[in-house]
Amino acid sequence: MTPARGELGRGYVLQTRPWRNTSMLVEALTVDAGRIGLVARGVRSRGNRTRPLLEPFQPLLMAWTGRGELRTLTTVDAERWRPPPAGRRLLAGFYCSELVMRLLGRDDPNPEVFESYDLAITALAGDAPAEPALRRFEIELLDALGFAPPLDCDAGTGEPVQPDIDYDFLIEHGPAPAYGPAGSEALRVSGAHLLAIAQREFDDADVLRSARRLLRASLAPHLGNRPLKSRELYRSMYGGGST
Amino acid sequence: MIGSPLLRELIEALRCMPGVGPRSAQRIAFHLLERDRPGGLHLADRLQAAMEGIGRCADCRTFSEAERCELCAGTARDRSLLCVVETPADIAAVENSTAYNGLYFVLMGHLSPLDGIGPEELGLDRLEERFGAGEVKEIILATNPTVEGEATAQYVSERAKAHGLRVTRIAHGVPLGGELEYVDGGTLSHAFTGRLEV
């Protein structure tokens, strides 16, 4: 849905690229219209006061006209400038944006995706722990896109997951009671961890580790063969680690 | 469009320049043909020479017809300072208005994970060779004040620090002659974080 002309809606800039002499192409994630392409006319001319706002990770209010492939940005405003995530958190922010670019198609309004992105970026821009924020974003993104398998019930029987037994997590299906030695295809996770992940409780370091393995494996089939560039960049800067 | 095939081709070719649309291209073509044929020939000649002769400096990667550009090959500059910029145009900007007396390294872009541009695509291994060579003591990060520029600065600074180099970032602040009231929030906020003792 496109808001009425001139009506401001919440949005984030995901990516920009220069266009023509003074304009810019903006890929935005908006609460009302989902991921959309916008032309920001004239913003690259000298002394333009809109350009500094059109940066990734700034919570914005934006309005546009037109529909289809390329709309025209008419107004952009920010209630208050917020410092973007810094250091490792900046790369984590790029990771969230890259997931949205790869998993959410254009012109597919999905307010849940917007809200979870907003929550994740706000956490990364502040000083909340980054890892739980990323895991929450991953699981909510999968959920909002309808890709999330059940975590709290047995994929075969539908019985509730028991905290005290181990499960083999089957990608795109869900947990099944562990059988035999841990194999390479299945992810072995304790029932307690599955329940914690389902509740988005990431206070425990072991739960976080399980969540990271499980969510990464769940995202993989939807990402295709191309590796995530932000993940590569993170690894080349900081070695293995938390994204 | 009217005109001979050659004229049409000239107008079409002129449009490869930034800011030149069909009307400007036609105006330029007619101007050269009607009033300045020697100028047109000179332009054609210089274009040919420049397009074929200009490559990249082996050290800083700016445009140069020699293997090393004048700055890198010369002896007048302080070789312990290395300023990292995104484009050759940034070198021109710094040269024209600052007293900077060190050398440069041109990244030819910035890190942009969403565009698939990582350290390999930027050829940052070449920069790292400079870090390791021992000549450079201080890295001055002059990438653009955008999140991508910031990510790039961060990457370069991590690598430089791993080689034990001093790393500085150019200040972001209120433009001269500006009025605080009209300065955007981000710039103002940077100006406050980066305030100096007087």
Contacts between the chains, C-beta under 8 A, distances in Angstrom:
chain1	res1	chain2	res2	distance
A	14	B	114	6.9
A	15	B	112	7.8
A	15	B	114	4.6
A	15	B	115	7.2
A	17	B	115	7.4
A	21	B	18	6.0
A	21	B	19	4.8
A	49	B	182	7.5
A	49	B	184	6.2
A	52	B	184	4.1
A	52	B	185	7.8
A	52	B	186	5.1
A	52	B	187	6.4
A	53	B	184	7.0
A	53	B	186	7.9
A	55	B	146	6.1
A	55	B	147	5.6
A	55	B	186	7.3
A	56	B	147	5.0
A	57	B	147	6.3
A	58	B	186	8.0
A	78	B	185	6.9
A	80	B	185	6.7
A	81	B	184	7.0
A	81	B	185	2.9
A	81	B	186	4.8
A	81	B	188	7.8
A	81	B	189	5.8
A	83	B	186	8.0
A	83	B	189	6.4
A	84	B	147	5.3
A	84	B	150	7.4
A	86	B	150	7.8
A	87	B	154	6.6
A	90	B	147	6.6
A	90	B	150	6.5
A	90	B	151	5.6
A	90	B	154	6.9
A	91	B	113	7.7
A	91	B	151	6.8
A	93	B	147	7.8
A	94	B	113	4.5
A	94	B	114	6.7
A	94	B	151	7.0
A	95	B	113	7.7
A	97	B	114	6.0
A	98	B	113	5.8
A	98	B	114	5.7
A	101	B	114	6.0
A	228	B	113	7.8
A	229	B	113	4.0
A	229	B	114	7.3
A	229	B	116	5.3
A	229	B	117	7.6
A	229	B	118	5.6
A	230	B	113	3.8
A	230	B	114	7.7
A	232	B	113	7.9
A	232	B	118	5.7
A	233	B	111	6.5
A	233	B	113	5.3
A	233	B	118	5.3
A	233	B	119	7.1
A	233	B	151	7.7
A	233	B	155	7.5
A	236	B	118	7.1
A	236	B	119	5.6
A	237	B	154	7.5
A	237	B	155	5.8
A	237	B	158	5.5
A	238	B	158	7.8
